Amino acid sequence: MIKLNRRIAALKPSATMAAEARATEMKEKGIDVISLAAGEPDFDTPERIKAAARRALDEGRTKYTTVSGITDLKKAIVLKLKRDNHLDYEVGEIVATAGCKQAEANVIAALFDEGDEVIIPTPAWVSLAAMVGLSGATPVLVPCPEGNGFLLGPDELKKSITPRTRGIILNSPSNPTGAVYSASHLAEIAKLALDADIWVLSDDVYEHISYDGLPAHIFSVEPRLRSKGIVFNSLSKTYAMTGWRIGFAAGPKEAIAAAARLQGQNSGNPNSITQFAAIEALTGPQDDVRAMAEEFRARRSLVVERVRALAGFRLPQVPQGAFYAFPNICELIGKSIGGRKIEDGDSFATIALDEAKVAMVGGNDFGAPDHVRISYAASRENLNSAFDRIAEFLKKLN
C-alpha cells in the first residue's frame, strides 16, 4: 500500500462528478443513457464570447499572465459586482481563478486552520465540506429542514456558533435545492455573523439562474460584513462556460493576496485566452444570459410537474433558482428490484442508472440521504424521455 497524506487518503471523489463519469462511461459503451446528473448548462457558449477568444488567439495572447489575472479582467469583475450586486470593490480585492472551485479552495485554505470550525448549512454542494476539511478546519454541517424550504434558520445558526467558529459558507441560489434567501432572512443571518465576528463566504454561482430576479446579496444587505466577507462567483453557469474554467473571488486585500500567493504556488494564472473571453462575457450584452434563464424557467415547470407525478417522489418546494430539483424519495426506501434494495438516495441513483438508464445524483454527500438531485440542464425532449423511463422503472419496484 502506498502511504498517502492522511487528508488526501480520507478524501472521497466528488459525488456529482462520479455520477456524470459513470453515465459517460456507459454512453461510450453504446448504452443509451440520459444524464440528469451534470451541473452544467447544455447550451453552447455564446458566439460573442467565442469570438473574443479567437481574437485573443490571433493577437498571440498565449503567454503567462499575472497569477491573479489580468487587470482588464479584474476591472470587468469590479464592473459586474457593481452592476449586478451593488457592491464596490477595487482591482486589488479581486483574484481570478480556474473556476469558482479553485477560488473557494484557495480562500478556504488561506483563512482557516486546525481547530477552526466552519458552518455549512445542508443540503450543500458536495465539495464544500471536503475543502474545509483539507484546510485542517472542521466542517460543521447544520441540517436545514425541508419544511423550512431548506433554508438556515437564525435559531439553528445561533446554536451552531461556538468559540471555535471562524466562518460560515452560504450558497444562494442553492446547489442542490434551488433555495434562495430573501433580504430579510439574510439580515437575520448577518446580525448573528457580525455578533460572532466570523467570516462569511458567499457562493453566488447560480445568481443569474434565479426566477424572481437577482437574489439579494448578504453584503449589500449588511455592508459591515464586507470586512470579513468573500464573494465567490464563476462564469460557468451564467455564460455556459463550464469547460473554460474561469471564476473569481472578491474580498479584503489581505485575504485575497493570501489566496493569490497559494495560487502562485499550486497552479499559476487562469487560462490566458479564457481571461479575454471572460472580459467580453462580463462587459458585453447580457441578452444571452436572460434567454438561458428563461429556458431554465420553462424546464423547471416541466420538471416540477413530472417529478410530482412520480410514485414515491415528494417535491413540496418549487426551486427558486439554479437548475436542480431535489425530491424526497423516503417512500421508496426499502423497496427492491432484482434482489437490489433501495437503502438511500445513493443506492436509488445507482439502481436507477442500471435499470432505467437515467443518471441522477444521490443526496447522501449533499447531507440529505433521503433525496436525489435531478438536473434540468438538459433538453425538454431528454427530460420527458428520462421521466418516462423513471416512471416505468418505479412500477417494477416491490
C-alpha positions as CSV (number, residue, x, y, z in Angstrom):
1,M,0.0,0.0,0.0
2,I,1.2,3.5,-0.9
3,K,1.3,5.8,2.1
4,L,-0.7,9.0,1.3
5,N,-1.2,12.2,3.1
6,R,-3.9,11.5,5.7
7,R,-6.3,14.2,4.4
8,I,-6.0,13.1,0.8
9,A,-6.3,9.4,1.8
10,A,-9.6,10.2,3.5
11,L,-10.9,12.3,0.6
12,K,-13.9,10.9,-1.3
13,P,-14.4,11.5,-5.0
14,S,-16.9,14.2,-5.9
15,A,-20.3,12.6,-6.0
16,T,-21.6,14.8,-8.8
17,M,-18.5,14.2,-11.0
18,A,-18.6,10.5,-10.2
19,A,-22.2,10.2,-11.3
20,E,-21.6,12.0,-14.5
21,A,-18.4,10.0,-15.2
22,R,-20.3,6.7,-14.8
23,A,-23.0,7.9,-17.2
24,T,-20.4,9.0,-19.7
25,E,-18.6,5.6,-19.4
26,M,-21.9,3.8,-20.2
27,K,-22.5,6.0,-23.2
28,E,-19.1,5.3,-24.5
29,K,-20.0,1.6,-24.4
30,G,-23.0,2.3,-26.6
31,I,-25.6,2.3,-23.8
32,D,-28.5,4.7,-24.3
33,V,-28.2,6.8,-21.1
34,I,-29.9,10.1,-20.3
35,S,-27.9,12.1,-17.8
36,L,-29.7,14.3,-15.4
37,A,-26.6,14.4,-13.2
38,A,-24.5,17.1,-14.7
39,G,-24.3,20.5,-13.1
40,E,-23.6,22.3,-16.4
41,P,-25.9,24.1,-18.9
42,D,-26.4,22.2,-22.1
43,F,-26.2,25.4,-24.2
44,D,-23.2,26.4,-26.2
45,T,-21.1,29.3,-25.1
46,P,-22.5,32.5,-26.8
47,E,-20.8,33.3,-30.1
48,R,-19.7,36.8,-28.9
49,I,-17.6,35.1,-26.2
50,K,-16.0,32.6,-28.5
51,A,-15.2,35.4,-31.0
52,A,-13.3,37.2,-28.2
53,A,-11.3,34.1,-27.6
54,R,-10.5,33.8,-31.3
55,R,-9.3,37.5,-31.3
56,A,-7.1,36.8,-28.3
57,L,-5.5,33.8,-30.1
58,D,-5.0,35.8,-33.3
59,E,-3.3,38.5,-31.2
60,G,-1.0,36.0,-29.6
61,R,-2.4,36.3,-26.0
62,T,-0.9,32.9,-25.2
63,K,1.7,33.7,-22.5
64,Y,1.6,33.6,-18.8
65,T,-0.3,36.4,-17.1
66,T,-0.2,37.8,-13.6
67,V,-1.1,35.0,-11.2
68,S,-4.3,36.7,-10.0
69,G,-5.5,37.6,-13.5
70,I,-5.0,40.5,-15.9
71,T,-6.0,43.9,-14.8
72,D,-8.7,44.3,-17.5
73,L,-10.4,41.2,-16.3
74,K,-10.4,42.4,-12.8
75,K,-11.9,45.7,-13.9
76,A,-14.6,43.7,-15.7
77,I,-15.3,41.8,-12.5
78,V,-15.4,45.1,-10.5
79,L,-18.0,46.4,-13.0
80,K,-20.1,43.2,-12.8
81,L,-20.1,43.3,-8.9
82,K,-21.3,46.9,-9.0
83,R,-23.9,46.3,-11.8
84,D,-25.4,43.1,-10.5
85,N,-24.8,43.1,-6.8
86,H,-24.4,46.8,-5.8
87,L,-21.0,46.0,-4.3
88,D,-18.0,48.3,-4.6
89,Y,-14.6,46.6,-4.9
90,E,-11.1,47.6,-6.1
91,V,-8.9,45.7,-8.5
92,G,-6.6,44.8,-5.7
93,E,-9.5,43.0,-4.0
94,I,-10.0,40.5,-6.8
95,V,-8.4,37.2,-7.7
96,A,-9.3,35.4,-11.0
97,T,-9.1,31.6,-10.8
98,A,-9.5,28.4,-12.8
99,G,-13.2,28.1,-12.0
100,C,-15.0,29.1,-8.8
101,K,-14.0,25.8,-7.2
102,Q,-10.3,26.9,-7.2
103,A,-11.3,30.3,-5.8
104,E,-13.1,28.6,-2.9
105,A,-10.4,26.0,-2.3
106,N,-7.7,28.7,-2.2
107,V,-9.6,31.1,0.0
108,I,-10.7,28.4,2.5
109,A,-7.1,27.1,2.7
110,A,-5.9,30.6,3.3
111,L,-8.4,31.6,6.0
112,F,-9.0,28.5,8.1
113,D,-6.7,26.3,10.1
114,E,-6.5,23.4,12.6
115,G,-9.0,23.9,15.5
116,D,-11.3,26.2,13.5
117,E,-14.9,25.4,12.7
118,V,-16.7,26.5,9.6
119,I,-20.5,26.3,9.4
120,I,-22.1,24.8,6.3
121,P,-25.9,24.7,6.0
122,T,-27.0,21.4,4.5
123,P,-28.1,20.2,2.0
124,A,-25.0,21.7,0.5
125,W,-22.7,21.4,-2.6
126,V,-20.6,18.2,-2.1
127,S,-17.2,19.9,-2.3
128,L,-17.6,22.5,0.5
129,A,-17.1,20.1,3.4
130,A,-14.1,18.5,1.7
131,M,-12.5,21.9,1.1
132,V,-12.9,22.9,4.7
133,G,-11.5,19.5,5.8
134,L,-8.5,19.8,3.6
135,S,-7.7,23.2,5.3
136,G,-7.4,21.4,8.6
137,A,-10.6,23.0,9.9
138,T,-13.7,21.2,10.9
139,P,-16.9,21.5,8.7
140,V,-19.9,21.9,11.0
141,L,-22.9,20.6,8.9
142,V,-26.1,22.2,10.0
143,P,-29.3,20.5,8.6
144,C,-31.9,22.9,7.2
145,P,-35.3,21.2,7.3
146,E,-37.3,20.6,4.1
147,G,-40.3,22.1,5.8
148,N,-38.3,25.4,6.2
149,G,-37.5,25.4,2.5
150,F,-34.0,24.1,3.1
151,L,-33.1,27.5,4.5
152,L,-30.8,28.1,7.5
153,G,-32.9,29.4,10.4
154,P,-31.4,32.0,12.7
155,D,-32.0,29.8,15.7
156,E,-30.2,26.9,14.1
157,L,-27.3,29.2,13.2
158,K,-27.1,30.6,16.7
159,K,-26.9,27.1,18.3
160,S,-24.2,26.2,15.9
161,I,-21.8,29.0,16.7
162,T,-19.1,28.1,19.3
163,P,-15.9,29.9,20.4
164,R,-14.1,27.9,17.7
165,T,-16.4,29.1,14.8
166,R,-14.4,31.1,12.3
167,G,-16.8,31.2,9.3
168,I,-20.0,30.3,7.5
169,I,-20.5,29.4,3.8
170,L,-23.7,30.5,2.2
171,N,-25.0,29.4,-1.3
172,S,-28.0,31.2,-2.8
173,P,-29.5,30.0,-5.1
174,S,-28.5,26.7,-3.7
175,N,-27.0,23.6,-5.2
176,P,-28.7,21.2,-4.8
177,T,-32.1,22.5,-3.6
178,G,-32.7,25.7,-5.6
179,A,-33.5,27.6,-2.3
180,V,-33.0,31.3,-2.3
181,Y,-32.5,33.6,0.7
182,S,-34.6,36.7,1.0
183,A,-33.2,40.0,2.1
184,S,-34.9,39.9,5.4
185,H,-33.6,36.3,6.1
186,L,-30.1,37.4,5.1
187,A,-30.4,40.3,7.5
188,E,-31.0,37.9,10.4
189,I,-28.1,35.8,9.5
190,A,-25.9,38.8,9.0
191,K,-26.6,40.1,12.5
192,L,-25.5,36.8,14.1
193,A,-22.4,36.7,11.9
194,L,-21.5,40.2,13.0
195,D,-22.1,39.5,16.6
196,A,-19.9,36.4,16.4
197,D,-17.2,38.2,14.3
198,I,-16.9,35.3,11.8
199,W,-16.1,35.2,8.1
200,V,-19.0,35.0,5.7
201,L,-18.3,33.3,2.4
202,S,-21.0,33.8,-0.3
203,D,-21.2,31.4,-3.2
204,D,-23.1,33.3,-5.9
205,V,-22.5,30.9,-8.8
206,Y,-26.2,30.5,-9.7
207,E,-27.3,34.1,-9.1
208,H,-28.5,34.7,-12.8
209,I,-30.5,31.4,-12.8
210,S,-33.0,32.9,-10.3
211,Y,-36.7,33.0,-11.2
212,D,-37.7,36.1,-9.2
213,G,-35.0,38.5,-10.3
214,L,-31.4,38.6,-9.0
215,P,-31.4,37.4,-5.4
216,A,-30.5,39.7,-2.5
217,H,-26.8,39.8,-1.6
218,I,-25.8,39.5,2.1
219,F,-23.0,42.1,1.7
220,S,-25.5,44.6,0.2
221,V,-28.0,43.8,2.9
222,E,-25.3,44.3,5.6
223,P,-22.3,46.2,4.3
224,R,-20.4,45.9,7.6
225,L,-19.8,42.2,6.7
226,R,-17.5,43.2,3.9
227,S,-14.5,43.5,6.2
228,K,-14.7,39.7,6.8
229,G,-16.6,38.6,3.7
230,I,-15.7,36.9,0.5
231,V,-17.7,36.8,-2.7
232,F,-17.3,33.7,-4.9
233,N,-18.6,33.5,-8.5
234,S,-18.0,31.9,-11.8
235,L,-18.8,32.3,-15.5
236,S,-19.5,28.6,-15.8
237,K,-23.3,28.6,-15.3
238,T,-24.2,32.1,-16.3
239,Y,-22.5,32.0,-19.7
240,A,-22.4,28.3,-20.4
241,M,-18.6,28.3,-19.9
242,T,-18.0,25.3,-17.8
243,G,-15.1,23.9,-19.7
244,W,-13.4,27.3,-20.0
245,R,-12.6,27.2,-16.2
246,I,-12.8,30.8,-15.1
247,G,-14.1,32.1,-11.7
248,F,-13.1,34.7,-9.1
249,A,-13.1,35.7,-5.5
250,A,-13.6,39.3,-4.1
251,G,-12.8,40.3,-0.6
252,P,-10.4,42.1,1.8
253,K,-7.0,42.7,0.2
254,E,-5.1,40.6,2.8
255,A,-7.3,37.6,2.3
256,I,-7.3,37.9,-1.5
257,A,-3.5,38.3,-1.5
258,A,-3.0,35.2,0.6
259,A,-5.2,33.2,-1.8
260,A,-3.3,34.6,-4.8
261,R,0.0,33.5,-3.1
262,L,-1.3,30.0,-2.7
263,Q,-2.4,30.0,-6.4
264,G,1.0,31.2,-7.4
265,Q,2.5,28.0,-5.9
266,N,-0.2,25.4,-6.8
267,S,-1.2,26.4,-10.3
268,G,-0.4,29.9,-11.5
269,N,-2.7,32.1,-13.7
270,P,-6.0,31.0,-15.1
271,N,-6.0,30.3,-18.8
272,S,-4.9,33.4,-20.7
273,I,-7.4,33.0,-23.6
274,T,-10.2,32.4,-21.2
275,Q,-9.5,35.6,-19.4
276,F,-10.0,37.6,-22.6
277,A,-13.2,35.7,-23.4
278,A,-14.4,36.4,-19.8
279,I,-14.0,40.2,-20.3
280,E,-16.4,40.0,-23.2
281,A,-18.8,37.8,-21.2
282,L,-19.0,40.2,-18.3
283,T,-19.0,43.5,-20.2
284,G,-20.9,42.7,-23.4
285,P,-24.6,42.4,-24.0
286,Q,-26.4,40.2,-21.4
287,D,-29.3,39.1,-23.6
288,D,-28.0,35.6,-23.9
289,V,-27.9,35.3,-20.1
290,R,-31.6,36.2,-19.8
291,A,-32.5,33.9,-22.7
292,M,-30.9,30.9,-20.9
293,A,-32.6,31.8,-17.6
294,E,-36.0,31.8,-19.3
295,E,-35.4,28.4,-20.9
296,F,-34.5,27.1,-17.4
297,R,-37.7,28.6,-16.1
298,A,-39.7,26.6,-18.7
299,R,-37.8,23.4,-17.9
300,R,-38.4,24.0,-14.2
301,S,-42.1,23.9,-14.8
302,L,-41.8,20.7,-16.8
303,V,-39.6,19.0,-14.1
304,V,-41.8,20.0,-11.2
305,E,-44.9,18.6,-12.9
306,R,-43.1,15.4,-13.9
307,V,-41.4,14.8,-10.5
308,R,-44.6,15.3,-8.6
309,A,-46.3,12.7,-10.8
310,L,-43.8,10.0,-9.9
311,A,-44.9,7.4,-7.4
312,G,-42.9,7.7,-4.2
313,F,-41.4,11.1,-5.0
314,R,-42.2,14.2,-2.9
315,L,-41.3,17.8,-4.0
316,P,-43.1,20.3,-1.7
317,Q,-40.7,23.1,-2.6
318,V,-40.5,24.6,-6.1
319,P,-36.9,25.5,-6.8
320,Q,-36.5,29.3,-6.8
321,G,-33.1,29.2,-8.5
322,A,-30.4,27.1,-10.1
323,F,-31.4,24.2,-12.3
324,Y,-32.0,21.3,-9.9
325,A,-34.9,19.6,-8.4
326,F,-34.2,17.8,-5.1
327,P,-37.1,15.5,-4.4
328,N,-37.6,13.4,-1.3
329,I,-37.7,9.6,-2.0
330,C,-38.1,8.3,1.5
331,E,-41.2,6.4,0.5
332,L,-39.1,4.3,-1.9
333,I,-36.5,3.3,0.7
334,G,-36.8,-0.4,1.5
335,K,-38.2,-1.3,-1.9
336,S,-36.2,-3.5,-4.3
337,I,-35.8,-4.8,-7.8
338,G,-33.9,-7.9,-8.9
339,G,-32.7,-8.5,-5.4
340,R,-31.2,-5.0,-5.0
341,K,-32.6,-2.9,-2.2
342,I,-33.0,0.8,-2.1
343,E,-31.4,2.0,1.1
344,D,-30.9,5.7,0.5
345,G,-30.6,8.3,-2.3
346,D,-27.2,7.0,-3.4
347,S,-28.4,3.4,-3.9
348,F,-31.6,4.7,-5.6
349,A,-29.5,6.7,-8.1
350,T,-27.2,3.7,-8.8
351,I,-30.0,1.3,-9.3
352,A,-32.0,3.8,-11.5
353,L,-28.9,4.2,-13.7
354,D,-28.6,0.5,-14.2
355,E,-32.3,-0.2,-14.6
356,A,-33.8,2.9,-16.2
357,K,-30.6,4.2,-17.8
358,V,-31.1,7.6,-16.3
359,A,-28.3,9.3,-14.3
360,M,-29.1,11.3,-11.2
361,V,-27.0,12.1,-8.1
362,G,-27.9,10.6,-4.7
363,G,-28.4,13.1,-1.8
364,N,-26.0,11.4,0.6
365,D,-23.0,13.6,0.1
366,F,-25.2,16.7,0.0
367,G,-26.2,15.9,3.5
368,A,-29.7,14.6,2.6
369,P,-29.7,10.8,2.1
370,D,-33.4,10.6,1.6
371,H,-33.2,12.8,-1.5
372,V,-31.8,12.7,-5.1
373,R,-30.7,15.6,-7.2
374,I,-32.1,15.9,-10.7
375,S,-30.5,18.4,-13.0
376,Y,-32.7,20.1,-15.7
377,A,-29.7,21.3,-17.6
378,A,-31.0,19.0,-20.4
379,S,-33.3,19.5,-23.3
380,R,-37.0,19.2,-22.7
381,E,-37.1,16.2,-25.0
382,N,-34.5,14.4,-22.9
383,L,-36.2,15.5,-19.7
384,N,-39.5,14.0,-20.9
385,S,-37.8,10.8,-22.1
386,A,-36.0,10.5,-18.7
387,F,-39.1,10.8,-16.7
388,D,-40.9,8.3,-18.8
389,R,-38.1,5.8,-18.1
390,I,-38.1,6.6,-14.3
391,A,-41.9,6.1,-14.2
392,E,-41.6,2.7,-15.8
393,F,-38.7,1.7,-13.5
394,L,-40.8,2.7,-10.4
395,K,-43.6,0.3,-11.5
396,K,-41.1,-2.6,-11.2
397,L,-40.2,-1.9,-7.6
398,N,-41.6,-4.2,-4.9
